[in-house]
Amino acid sequence: MADIFNTENVRTLLQNKFIFMLGDSNMRASYKDLVLLINRNEILEMAALRRRGEESFEGDKRICYAGMSRGRQYVEGREFLVLFLRQILSYYATLFPNDVLHIYIFKYEL
């Protein structure tokens, strides 16, 4: 169980919000923590933290992916939809900005 927030708190705070998370592996971990908190009122285990590029995590959807690579070419985009939120979008890359990022942002008209 999460120590500070629970699922009910998150639902209240984020109701009808659009969230766009942009960053590296640390942001990916924050995104996964948020999704897990929403779905199961739990925080991320270390094993799940290390996984990347999975087709789906707790009901989200991978929407762009450049393959499993180390270094500056890694790109991963995810989308999570739940009833009380408008949408959570997340984009992880090791290098910013790049063409994929520009396309991704303009696609969702942030």
N, C-alpha and C positions, 0 to 999 in steps of 0.2 A: 504494500500500500504506500502511496506517495506521502511524504512527510508534511508538506506545506499545503498543497492543493489537492482536492479530490475532483472526481468527474463532475459533480454538481457545481463546484466553484468554476470550473473551466466552462461549463455550459452557460452559466450565468454571465461570466465575463466576456465570452467570445460570441454570444448570440448574434446571428446575422452579420458577422464580420467576414471580411476577405483578408486572408493572411498570405503574404508572400515572403518566404524565407530564402535568403541568398547567402551562400557562404561555402565553406570547406567542410571537412569531415566533422569538425566541432558543431557546425550548424546542422549537419545531417543527424548527429546524435541528439541534438535538441528537438529536431523535427520528430524523430522516432519516439523520444520521450513523451512529447505532446500527444502523438497518435495513440500510444499505449495508455497514457493517462485517460484519454477520452474513451477508449474502448474497454479497458479492463481495470482502471484505477490502480495501475502499477507503474513502476519505473523500470527503465531498461536494464536488462542484465548484460554483463560484459560480453557474452557470446553474441548476442544480437547487435551489440554496438559495433563489433568488428565486421559484420556482414555488410556487403554493399552490392548494389546492382540487382538485387532480387526483383523478380517480376512483380511481386506484391508483398507488402508488409502490413499486416493487420487490416487488410481491406483497402489499402490505397492502390494506386496504379502507377507504374513506371511509364512516363510519357516521352522521355528522350533518354538516350543512353549511347555512349561512345565505346562501350566494351570495357572489359577489365584491363586497365592499364595502370601502370604506376607512373608517377611523374606529372608533367604539365598537360597531358592530353586527356585527363579524366573528366568526364561530363556525365551527370545524372540528373534527370528531372522527375519529379513525382507530383501526383495530385491525390488529394484526399477529400472526399465529400461525405458530409454527415448532415443529418436533418437540421440541427440547430445552427449550423454554420453555412455561410454562402460557399466557401471553398478555402482549402489550404493548398497553396502551391509551393513547392520547394525546388530549388535549383542549386546543385553543387558542382563546383569545378575547381581546378587547381590554379587556373589562370583567368583573370578578368581584365578587360572585357574581351569577348570574342564574338564571332558572327552568330553562333548558336544562341548566345545570351540575348543579343539584340532581337532576333526573331522571336524568341521565347517571350520576352517582355512585351513586344508589340502585339503578339498574338492575343494576349490577355488584356491588352489596353490598360495597363496599370497607371 
